[in-house]
Amino acid sequence: MTEQPLDRVARVEHGFNRLFAEYFDTLGTTLDAPSFSRFTPDCLRLLRDLSLRGGKRMRVVLLHEAARLVTAEPVEGLDAAALSVELLQTHGLVHDDLIDDSATRRGGPTTYYAYRERFPGHPRAALGLTVLAGDLALALSLRVLLDAKVPLEMRQAMVEVQTRAAADTFVGQIVDLERDFADPLPDVEVLHDVADHKTARYSVLAPMRLGLLAAGAEPGAHEDELRRYARLVGICGQMRDDWLDLFGDEETMGKPAGGDIREGRRSYAVARLLSTVTGSERATVEAALGNPSCTPDTIAEIRAIGERNDVAALLEADMRRHADRARQVAEGWHGRWRAEAVDFFARVPVWSVDRTR
């Protein structure tokens, strides 16, 4: 290969961060807002701050690598598609943090808490402005495609991809909340469907579709295997998130462990715990589940229960099985698409389960 995969990842990330900053720098002059409005520029500043504050940009990398499946030449329309992908992600972060009542994101205040600080005596205004900020990011993610300098037919196809991805993600958010009310515990297929709708379809499938479209390919001709690959990557990635939440290193992650326990979330790790342990150990987990005041010592005890009952090892084995199945799907693309990009997609599932944060 002429360039190592991780070097390409770093190059794409650096280039996109510059593009994203330039986009927000010009947005104030292109968005039609009344001249008297102070809240609109403030909203844009908050969206800019959240959007540029970290993030690995793997969705953008997948977009570029999907285009590289078809051609190594520069592809028109990738910049607009990348902006759309990350603006949709910003929308998701704003609303996720509101739903979860999260105070921090990427080392800074969430949009919701920033508005709460600005309007301490007006909680409904803070709530409403947060919702509207997320909605604006969603609208901008579609508008940037409508303004793209590509043929009309391609613009329409890209907008359709992102509109469907957004709708799937909203359904995923709904069933994610529904999952935590499930009685009895949700089975593994329910958890897989939540991961697919909430994460895989907009984080993996949509970027791949957009990259192929921009490169002149027709993703619909390969829909089944693209969906299968994206679903498997989404599942093993969500499993890794859930594993790290309970069994990861707090210092490496930069946040306390046990968030899913405190919030009462029936994650992969929590569901596996509750379906494995019995007696006093299960009672300990159930007593902590949904208790926001659950102490670090209790979380450490639950972590020890999980390790003692092989929950950590079993969940890791599950995620690696799904990663291997995703790798096999990608390797089946050899002979159809460019080998260098196919190899990249074959590596992605392994990277997703080897990460430490």
Legacy VTK file of the C-alpha trace (Angstrom):
# vtk DataFile Version 3.0
C-alpha trace
ASCII
DATASET POLYDATA
POINTS 357 float
0.000 0.000 0.000
1.218 3.501 -0.769
-0.123 4.869 2.517
-0.705 3.104 5.817
-4.374 2.924 6.894
-3.898 4.777 10.173
-1.959 7.503 8.356
-4.952 7.900 6.026
-7.270 8.100 9.023
-5.157 10.879 10.557
-4.953 12.759 7.251
-8.718 12.599 6.684
-9.415 13.664 10.273
-7.051 16.649 10.045
-8.428 17.780 6.692
-12.026 17.465 7.800
-11.492 19.395 11.030
-10.200 22.302 8.969
-13.167 22.019 6.581
-15.650 21.907 9.478
-14.182 25.029 11.064
-14.365 26.873 7.729
-17.986 25.797 7.321
-18.995 27.253 10.666
-16.970 30.412 10.005
-19.131 31.168 6.952
-22.437 29.793 8.263
-23.435 33.022 9.974
-23.437 34.846 6.643
-25.436 32.182 4.775
-28.124 31.428 7.361
-31.117 33.722 6.934
-31.815 35.016 10.458
-33.310 38.378 11.502
-30.655 40.992 12.169
-31.996 41.667 15.681
-31.595 38.033 16.805
-28.973 37.381 19.444
-30.082 33.827 20.165
-29.394 32.549 16.630
-25.670 33.460 16.580
-25.396 32.097 20.119
-26.949 28.805 18.976
-24.486 28.594 16.081
-21.574 29.219 18.456
-22.710 26.368 20.698
-23.108 24.013 17.729
-19.680 25.027 16.436
-18.070 24.473 19.820
-19.572 21.015 20.247
-18.866 19.994 16.643
-15.196 20.986 16.721
-14.487 19.739 20.233
-12.900 16.363 19.561
-14.343 13.264 17.948
-12.451 10.657 15.919
-14.309 11.410 12.654
-14.545 7.728 11.800
-17.793 8.369 9.914
-15.887 10.733 7.639
-13.119 8.168 7.242
-15.654 5.483 6.270
-17.161 7.896 3.750
-13.781 8.526 2.095
-12.817 4.855 2.159
-16.148 3.896 0.567
-15.314 6.210 -2.338
-11.856 4.587 -2.482
-13.566 1.240 -3.027
-14.371 2.597 -6.486
-11.529 4.993 -7.336
-8.279 6.450 -6.011
-8.955 9.742 -7.800
-10.368 12.838 -6.043
-14.159 12.659 -5.780
-16.426 15.695 -5.987
-19.114 15.840 -3.348
-17.222 14.140 -0.521
-16.772 17.390 1.405
-20.498 18.118 1.396
-21.277 14.524 2.351
-18.731 14.645 5.191
-20.226 17.856 6.556
-23.681 16.292 6.388
-22.556 13.164 8.243
-20.960 15.140 11.066
-23.795 17.676 11.350
-26.188 14.753 11.793
-23.831 13.471 14.483
-23.902 16.893 16.184
-27.695 16.745 16.152
-27.509 13.356 17.839
-25.073 14.543 20.493
-27.220 17.545 21.412
-30.347 15.433 21.813
-28.562 12.470 23.461
-27.128 14.754 26.124
-30.560 16.249 26.732
-32.197 12.825 27.023
-29.454 11.604 29.370
-29.236 14.904 31.314
-25.468 14.855 30.691
-23.436 17.788 31.948
-20.275 17.267 29.895
-19.328 16.095 26.433
-15.842 15.868 24.946
-14.292 17.720 27.850
-16.731 20.648 27.873
-20.317 21.506 28.774
-23.137 19.952 26.794
-25.407 22.244 24.815
-28.188 21.646 27.337
-26.064 22.604 30.324
-24.649 25.618 28.494
-28.215 26.854 27.989
-29.098 26.060 31.609
-26.218 28.247 32.706
-27.320 31.059 30.375
-30.953 30.886 31.549
-30.866 29.727 35.178
-34.297 31.162 35.896
-35.923 29.898 32.701
-35.621 26.079 32.522
-38.244 25.760 29.767
-36.328 28.207 27.582
-33.110 26.238 28.152
-34.911 23.010 27.244
-36.564 24.505 24.171
-33.398 26.122 22.852
-31.519 22.844 23.256
-34.124 20.960 21.232
-34.062 23.661 18.556
-30.257 23.647 18.405
-30.316 19.920 17.686
-33.072 20.414 15.115
-31.045 23.136 13.405
-28.040 20.815 13.126
-30.274 18.203 11.471
-31.659 20.752 8.985
-28.142 21.966 8.185
-27.013 18.383 7.543
-29.587 18.173 4.744
-29.107 21.721 3.474
-25.393 21.216 2.954
-26.223 18.384 0.545
-28.813 20.472 -1.297
-26.085 23.110 -1.820
-23.461 20.590 -2.975
-21.776 21.215 -6.336
-22.774 17.863 -7.796
-25.423 16.838 -10.347
-29.036 17.175 -9.213
-29.671 13.434 -9.335
-26.723 12.790 -7.002
-27.842 15.535 -4.606
-31.282 14.010 -4.407
-29.864 10.535 -3.805
-27.593 11.823 -1.027
-30.426 13.695 0.671
-32.517 10.531 0.572
-29.687 8.557 2.224
-29.350 11.062 5.051
-33.092 11.515 5.532
-33.573 7.765 5.867
-30.554 7.518 8.191
-31.978 10.249 10.412
-35.401 8.595 10.581
-33.812 5.232 11.426
-31.760 6.881 14.171
-34.816 8.538 15.717
-36.559 5.162 15.798
-33.383 3.767 17.365
-33.519 6.420 20.087
-37.149 5.549 20.791
-36.554 1.797 21.069
-33.377 2.454 23.081
-35.511 4.151 25.729
-38.177 1.453 25.376
-35.566 -1.250 25.955
-34.913 0.057 29.466
-38.580 -0.477 30.381
-38.565 -4.067 29.131
-39.810 -6.695 31.549
-38.502 -9.337 31.399
-35.026 -8.398 30.219
-34.693 -7.715 26.488
-33.187 -10.632 24.612
-30.038 -10.300 22.545
-31.901 -9.778 19.257
-33.651 -6.750 20.746
-30.265 -5.342 21.756
-28.938 -6.012 18.247
-31.883 -4.196 16.659
-31.377 -1.192 18.942
-27.672 -1.027 18.039
-28.504 -1.340 14.341
-31.110 1.435 14.284
-29.530 3.796 16.788
-25.921 3.582 15.613
-25.057 1.358 12.666
-27.378 2.865 10.081
-26.179 6.446 10.406
-22.597 5.800 11.557
-21.611 3.036 9.125
-24.247 2.362 6.482
-25.050 5.984 5.527
-21.388 7.084 5.158
-20.692 4.045 2.986
-23.726 4.730 0.804
-22.740 8.394 0.429
-19.147 7.560 -0.469
-20.201 5.065 -3.118
-22.741 7.518 -4.560
-20.154 10.310 -4.757
-17.759 7.960 -6.558
-20.390 7.122 -9.156
-21.381 3.669 -7.895
-24.891 2.467 -7.155
-25.039 1.306 -3.521
-28.509 -0.167 -4.030
-26.955 -2.961 -6.087
-25.092 -4.116 -2.957
-27.668 -3.191 -0.332
-27.948 -6.524 1.457
-24.245 -6.964 2.120
-23.720 -3.291 3.005
-26.527 -3.584 5.550
-25.119 -6.839 6.912
-21.620 -5.349 7.279
-22.904 -2.144 8.902
-25.160 -4.033 11.319
-22.326 -6.316 12.457
-19.912 -3.402 12.917
-22.570 -1.465 14.820
-23.275 -4.414 17.100
-19.668 -5.148 17.987
-18.972 -1.430 18.452
-21.946 -1.052 20.826
-20.873 -4.156 22.705
-17.454 -2.562 23.143
-19.013 0.680 24.424
-21.084 -1.272 26.944
-18.101 -3.416 27.982
-15.938 -0.332 28.514
-18.652 1.357 30.579
-18.369 -1.356 33.218
-14.993 -3.022 32.669
-12.900 -0.280 31.059
-10.131 1.790 32.630
-11.563 5.045 33.993
-8.354 7.005 33.486
-8.088 5.951 29.842
-11.772 6.634 29.179
-11.725 9.994 30.935
-15.016 9.335 32.743
-16.259 7.267 35.688
-17.298 3.671 35.127
-20.805 2.382 35.690
-22.845 5.034 33.904
-25.214 2.437 32.453
-25.792 0.927 35.907
-26.589 4.312 37.453
-28.945 5.223 34.595
-30.749 1.882 34.674
-29.806 1.021 31.111
-30.276 -2.561 29.912
-27.038 -2.512 27.921
-25.279 -5.610 26.583
-23.135 -5.753 29.725
-26.009 -5.183 32.165
-28.306 -7.646 30.398
-25.563 -10.294 30.372
-24.929 -9.676 34.085
-28.576 -10.045 35.042
-29.023 -13.164 32.929
-25.900 -14.802 34.404
-25.711 -14.050 38.120
-28.109 -15.242 40.809
-28.820 -14.892 44.509
-27.107 -12.120 46.444
-24.975 -11.110 43.451
-28.029 -10.471 41.311
-29.625 -8.587 44.219
-26.562 -6.311 44.358
-26.853 -5.509 40.661
-30.613 -4.948 40.809
-30.298 -2.654 43.849
-27.765 -0.447 42.027
-29.571 -0.408 38.677
-31.172 2.986 38.109
-29.665 4.504 41.277
-27.875 7.736 40.281
-26.238 7.867 43.725
-24.641 4.459 43.308
-21.131 4.739 44.773
-17.836 3.909 43.032
-17.352 1.108 45.562
-20.649 -0.489 44.512
-19.702 -0.196 40.837
-16.357 -1.821 41.644
-18.213 -4.628 43.428
-20.496 -5.166 40.418
-17.479 -5.143 38.122
-15.879 -7.853 40.304
-19.114 -9.859 40.142
-19.015 -9.628 36.348
-15.405 -10.707 36.155
-15.940 -13.532 38.641
-18.820 -14.905 36.559
-16.941 -14.513 33.254
-19.372 -11.847 32.028
-16.507 -9.644 30.830
-14.849 -12.509 28.954
-18.097 -13.813 27.449
-19.118 -10.384 26.201
-15.666 -9.824 24.710
-15.894 -13.177 22.936
-19.301 -12.176 21.540
-18.029 -8.865 20.164
-15.042 -10.565 18.541
-17.317 -13.117 16.874
-19.381 -10.309 15.399
-16.231 -8.458 14.349
-14.948 -11.569 12.593
-18.246 -12.010 10.754
-18.070 -8.370 9.602
-14.491 -8.911 8.441
-15.580 -11.906 6.385
-18.328 -9.845 4.720
-15.802 -7.165 3.754
-13.277 -9.669 2.463
-15.955 -10.959 0.104
-15.670 -7.629 -1.756
-12.286 -8.578 -3.196
-12.470 -8.840 -6.971
-15.295 -6.319 -7.165
-13.732 -3.275 -5.514
-10.236 -1.911 -4.996
-8.212 -4.216 -2.764
-6.623 -1.479 -0.654
-9.998 -0.071 0.425
-11.492 -3.543 0.898
-8.628 -4.372 3.263
-9.368 -1.186 5.184
-13.006 -2.184 5.746
-11.875 -5.666 6.780
-9.750 -4.060 9.523
-12.443 -1.696 10.840
-14.355 -4.297 12.948
-11.167 -5.380 14.724
-10.252 -1.769 15.475
-13.721 -1.187 16.907
-13.298 -3.935 19.509
-9.632 -3.292 20.316
-10.168 0.354 21.300
-9.784 1.329 24.931
-12.180 4.304 25.000
LINES 1 358
357 0 1 2 3 4 5 6 7 8 9 10 11 12 13 14 15 16 17 18 19 20 21 22 23 24 25 26 27 28 29 30 31 32 33 34 35 36 37 38 39 40 41 42 43 44 45 46 47 48 49 50 51 52 53 54 55 56 57 58 59 60 61 62 63 64 65 66 67 68 69 70 71 72 73 74 75 76 77 78 79 80 81 82 83 84 85 86 87 88 89 90 91 92 93 94 95 96 97 98 99 100 101 102 103 104 105 106 107 108 109 110 111 112 113 114 115 116 117 118 119 120 121 122 123 124 125 126 127 128 129 130 131 132 133 134 135 136 137 138 139 140 141 142 143 144 145 146 147 148 149 150 151 152 153 154 155 156 157 158 159 160 161 162 163 164 165 166 167 168 169 170 171 172 173 174 175 176 177 178 179 180 181 182 183 184 185 186 187 188 189 190 191 192 193 194 195 196 197 198 199 200 201 202 203 204 205 206 207 208 209 210 211 212 213 214 215 216 217 218 219 220 221 222 223 224 225 226 227 228 229 230 231 232 233 234 235 236 237 238 239 240 241 242 243 244 245 246 247 248 249 250 251 252 253 254 255 256 257 258 259 260 261 262 263 264 265 266 267 268 269 270 271 272 273 274 275 276 277 278 279 280 281 282 283 284 285 286 287 288 289 290 291 292 293 294 295 296 297 298 299 300 301 302 303 304 305 306 307 308 309 310 311 312 313 314 315 316 317 318 319 320 321 322 323 324 325 326 327 328 329 330 331 332 333 334 335 336 337 338 339 340 341 342 343 344 345 346 347 348 349 350 351 352 353 354 355 356
